[in-house]
Amino acid sequence: MRISTRSANSLFGLAALALGGVALAQDSAQRKSDSMSPDGARGAIAGEGDAAMDRLRGAVAKARHGSDTSKGPELPPPASDVTRRRATEAMRRRVTVPAMEAHARQALAAGEAKMAAEREAMARRLRQALGLDAPDMAAVAKAVSRPRSIDWVPVLFVSSSMPVSTLRTYAAQLERVGGVLAFRGMPGGLHRVGPMARLSAEILRLDPGCEGPACAMRDVQLIVDPIAFRRHGIARVPALGMIPGDPTQPYCERDDESPTANHIVYGDAALAGLLEEYARLGGKEEVRNAQALLAAR
């Protein structure tokens, strides 16, 4: 069995006392032996030594017995069933305030509704940024229908292979005259909306370094219209045409009688130069309004 430190110290103390007693006994026996015969002296010394060793064994045995019966710290006994039941009943009898509980329920419901709305808004913004939601692509491109004060709309036919800086410059100029940027198709094909959404965002952002769906955009419409390219015979870009009516109407909803531009002007020039060339070809009345808006700002 294990002996505690305190018991071991006691045992060692008793052993030291016993050994001291043996030494004293032997010394006393030695003094007695000085006055006795040699045989008598040896017997006296042996008797005193045996008695001292017996006392030492008894002390060691007693110390060991005491260490075996020593107890360590004990945990308090577990609560009785009655005590636990009383504690549970006391908790159930706590005072309740109906008004406070109703207010807490209303706050919880309002918090859950607000969290759900924020979650949906973040998911919508993520789909918009990644171009995974087709309706959101129209929001990115600011393709909103609005009444126009002009009859002839400048439509600039462009391509996604053109430098983004050039497309951004044209977008800034077309915003001043209510013009439209027209693409033949979408990068990656019509079955992939994401690349076109990203390109639209790069073209229309006011701040080219801005990232995310919260960036301010230019009020310029972008359309993908292969029918318009084919009907106007667009062979190269950029090309400008003045189209009457609403050129942003989906081509699947137009008929063969939809109006087209009377002239097409080619050349990588500023919008003002393209309008001047269009007027020189005979479309002076068609570009009058656009030239006035461009010069007024």
N, C-alpha and C positions, 0 to 999 in steps of 0.2 A: 504493500500500500504506500501511497505518497504521504510524506510528512510535511506539514506546513513549516514555514521558516521560523515562526515563533516557537513551534514545538521542537524543531531541530536545535534552536539556540538554547532552549531549556535543557534539552538532552545533553548538549555539550557542556553546559554549566554544571549539571549534576555529575557528569563524568569527571570534570576537572576537580570538583569538590571531593568526589570519591577517591580520585588518585591522590589528592592532597592528604586525605585521611589515611590512605594506605602508607604514604610516605611518613606521616606522623607516627602511625602505628609501628612501622618498621624502625623509626628512630627511637621510639620508646622501647621497643623490644631490644634494640641494639644496646641501649643504656642498661637494661636489665641484664643483658647477656654479659656485660662487663663484670658483673658480680656473681655470675653463675658459671658452672662447668661448661665446656664446649658443647657437649651433647644437649644439655639443657637449654643452652642459648639458642642453638639451631631450632629446637622444637618450639621455643617461645616465638621466635621470629616467624616460623612457618605458620603457627596458629594465628598470630595477629594478621599476617598477610592473607590467609584464607578467609578470615572474618571480613577483612576490608573488601576483598573481591566479591564475597557474597552480597555485601551491602551495595557494591557497585552494580552487580547484575540486577538486584531488586530495583534500584533506582532507574536503570535503563528500561526494564520491563514496564515499570509504572509509567514512565514518560511515553513509551510507545502506546500503551493502553489508553492514556489520556488523549494522544493525538488521533487515535482511531475514532474516539467518541466525539471529537470536535466537529462542529457544524459550521457551514459557510452561510452567507446571506441568503435569505429566502424571500421569494416574491409573495406579495399579499394574496390571499385566496381570491378566486374569481367571484364576481358579484352573483348573488343568488338570483333565481328566476323571478322572485318577487320584486327585488330591487330593479332588475331590468324592465319588468313590466310597468312598474311605477314611473320610471324615466320615460318610457315610450308614451304612456298616457299623458304625462305632463307636456310633452312636445305636441301632442295632438290637441291639447286644450289651449294652445296659444291663441292670443287675441288676433282676430282678422279684421281688416278695415275694407269693406266692399269698394269704397271709392278709390282707394289706393290700388287694389287689385284690378279694377276696371281700367284705371289709368295705365298700369303696367301692361295689361293686355293690348291696349290701344297703341302704346309705344312699340311693343313687340311687332304688332301687325304692320305699323307704319315703317319700321326698320326693315322688315322682310320685303315689303313692297318696293322700298327705295333700293334695296340691294338687288332685287330682280330687275328693276329698270336700268340700273347702272350696268349690270351684267349683260343685258341685251344691247345696250348702247355700245359697250366695249366690243362685243361680238360683231355688231354691225360695222363698227369702225375697222376692226381687224379684217373683215371680209372686204371692206372697201379698199383698204391699203393693199391687200393681196390680190385684188381683182377677182375674187371668187364669187361675187354676187353681181349678176348682170345689171339689175336695176341701179345698184350703187355706182356702176360705171358712168351712168348718165349724171349722177350727182357730182362725181369727180370732175367730169368734163363741163359742168355747168350747162348741160343741154336741157335748158328749160325753155318752154315756149312762152313768148311774150309778144304783145302786139308791137309792130314796127311802124315807124312813121314814113318809111320809104317803100316804094313799089319794086325797085330793083335792088337785089341783094348781091353784094360782091362775094363771089365764091372762089376761093383760091385752091386749086387742085395741087396737092402735095403728095409726098411719099414718106414712109417711115424710114427710108434709107437716107433722107436728107439730114444734115447736121441739126442737132437739137437747138443749137444757138440760132440757126437761121429760122427754124420753126417758131422759136420764142419771139424773135423779132417780128415776124409776120403776125403772130397772135396779138402782140401789143398794138400793131397798126390796125388790124381788123377790129379790135375792140372799140376803137374810136369811131368806126363807121358801121358797126353792127354786122360785120362780115362773118363768113363761115370758112373753116378749114375742112376740106374734103379729102378723104383717103380712099384709094381703090380697095384696099383690104386691110386686115389686121395682121400685125407681126405674129408669126407662128400659126396663122390660119384662123378661120372663123370659129373653130371649135375651141380656141384658147382665148379667153377674155383678159387674163392677167397681164400679158405683155402690152396689150393696147391700153389697159388702164394705167399701167406705170408710165407709158409714153405720154398719155394725155396729162397725167399729173406733172411730168417734167416740163411739158410745154406751157401749161397754164399757171403754174405756181408764180406768184409775184416775187417770192424770194426763192431763188434756185437752190439755196442751201437748206431750205426748210424740209423737214421730214415728217410724215404722218398725215392723218386725215384732217387735222385742224389747221392746215396751211391755207392762207388766203389765195383764191384763184381768180384768174381773169374771166370776165363775162364774155367769153367767146365760145361758140358752139363748134364741136367737132363731129363730123359725120363720116360713116363708112358707106360709100355708095358706088359700087362697081357699075351700076346701070348708068349713072350720070357720066362716068368716065367713057363708057362705050357710046352713049348717045352723042356726046360732044367730040368724040374721036380724039381724046387726049392721048398723045403719043409720048410726051415728055413733060416733066414738071420742073419748076412751078409754072402754072398756067392760070390765068385769070379770066373769069366769065361773069357777066352780070345776068343773073337769073331772076325773072319776075316771080312773085308769089313767095311761097315758103319752100326753100330748097332743103329744109331739114325734115320734111315729111318722109317717112319710111318708103323706100323704093318699092316694097311689096304692096303698098297701098296706092301707088300711082298707076296711071294708065299710059298708053302710048301717046296720048295727046298732051301730056304734061309739057309746059313751056320750057324752052331751052334758051341759052344765051345766043345772041345774034352774032357775037364775035368771040374769039378766043385769042388772048395775048400771051405769048410765051416769053420767058426771059427771067433771069435771076436778078431782078431789080427791085427797088423799093416800091411799096404799094402806090405811092404818088406817081411814080414813073409809069407803072402799069396802067393806072387810070388815064393818064395823059395819052398813052398809046391807044387805049381803047377808044377814047374820044376822037382821036385822029382817024381811026378806022370807020367812023360814022356813028359811034355811040355816045355822042356828046350829051344828049338829054338823059341817057341812062346813067351816066356817071356824075351828073351835075350835083345831085344830093350828096353822094359819097365824098366828092371833092370839097364840098362846102363843110361837111362835118370834119373832114381831115384837116382843113385849114383853120377851123374855129378853135382847135385845142392845141 
